[in-house]
Amino acid sequence: MTPYYASWSKSSHTRDATCNDCHVPHESVIKKYAFKATDGLKHVAYFVTHSERQAIMAEDASAQVIMNNCIRCHTQLNQEFVKTGRIDYMKTKVGDGKACWDCHRNVPHGGMNSLMSTPNAETQVPLPPSPVPDWLQKMTSK
């Protein structure tokens, strides 16, 4: 995830949005944690079975959440200024409209291609401190 974190930290979204602001549902606490649990277990399964993709790509459920959050944060822009209104991601899959990232590919992560093609991209941006509690790190380092 290092290149993704590094590219986000150099983007315009770093001021106002965290990973969870874009990548988890915000309709309810139950939906949020159910999604996080399901998505987390899926990532564990990919990792354990060595079937993760070389380049991370959002699956349909994640893409729907991301697009809902684009629209949630940019409601005024979508409804008053460009008048695109509410577009459903699944409709974009059948050619009925475009996903936000079809036009704004580099906005949330500030140009993934340039960072991913740069050797040692992880050294360009300091990573956040580990989210693993000290007591757990001590247990696993024995």
N, C-alpha and C positions, 0 to 999 in steps of 0.2 A: 504493500500500500504506500510505500515511501514516495514514489513519483507522483501519486495522486495527491497525497498530503502536500508535497512540495509545490505542485502546480496550483492547488487551491490557495496556498498561502501567498502566492504571487498574483492572485486574481482579484478582481473587483469585489467578489463575494466574501473575501476573508474578513472585511470590516463588519459585515452584518449577518453572516450565516455560518453555522457550524455544520458538521457532517449530518447530524440528525435533523437539522432544519430542512434539508433537502431529501434525505434518504430514508426517512420513516414517516408513516402516516400521522396526521395531526387531528383527525376527526374525533378520536376518543382515546383515552388511556388504554383501554382494552385492545383496541385495534392496533395501537402503537406497539404494545408489548407482545401481542400475538405475532405481528409481523416480524419484530426483532427476533423472537424465538425461532420462528420458522426459517427466516433468512439465515440466522446464525447456525442452525443445525444443518442447513444446506451447505453453507461454507465449510463446516467441519467435515461433512461427508465428502465434499470435493477434495479437501486437503488430505484426508485419511486415505482416500482411494487414488490419490495422485491424478485426479481428473480435472483439476482447475485449468482454466484457459491461460495461455501465456499473457494475453492482453485481456484485462477485465472488461466485460460488457454487461450492461444491465439486462436481466431477463425481463419478460413482459410484466410480471407483477411489480418488479422494482421500477421499471420504466413508467408504469402507471402512477406509482407513488411520486416519483421525481417530477413528472409532468403536473400532477395535481398540486405539488408544492410550488412549482414555478408559477402556476396560475394563482395560487393562494397568496403568494407574496406580491405578485404583479397584477392584482385584480384591477386596479385603477387604470393601468396601462392597457390591459386587455379589453376593458369595457368602455372606457371613455376616449382614449387617444387613438388606438389603432382598430378598435371595435372588432377584435377577433372573437371576443366572448369566450365561452367555455368550450374547449375542444377536448374530446375524450381520446386518450392515447390509442385505445383499441380501434377507434375509427380511422386513425392515421395508418394503421397496419393494412387497411383495405383501400387506402388511397383517398379517404374522405378527410382532407386537411393534412397539415404537417405537424410533426412534433416540434416542440420549442427548440430543441437542439438541431433540427434540420437547418435552421438559419443561424442559431447562436451556439454553434459547436464549441467554441473556445471560451465562452463566457465564464461558466462556473469553475473551470479548472485552468483558466488562463493559458491555454495552448499546450495540451498534453503532448502533442507530437514533438515539439521542440525540446521539452524536458526529457521525454522518454528516449530521444535519440542522443541526449547528452550523457557522456560517460559520468558516472558518479553523481547523478542528480541528487541523491540523498544527502550529499555533503553541501549542497547549495542552500539548504534551509535547515535550521536546527529542528529536530523532532521534538514533539511535546514529551513531557515526562511520562514514564510508564504508568498505565492505569492499573497495573497489578499491585495490590497492597504489599507492603514490606513483609508482613508475616507470611504471605504466600510465596514471595520470592525466596525467602529464607528456607521454606519447606522444599521448594523445587531445586534449590542449588546444592542440597546435601548429597 
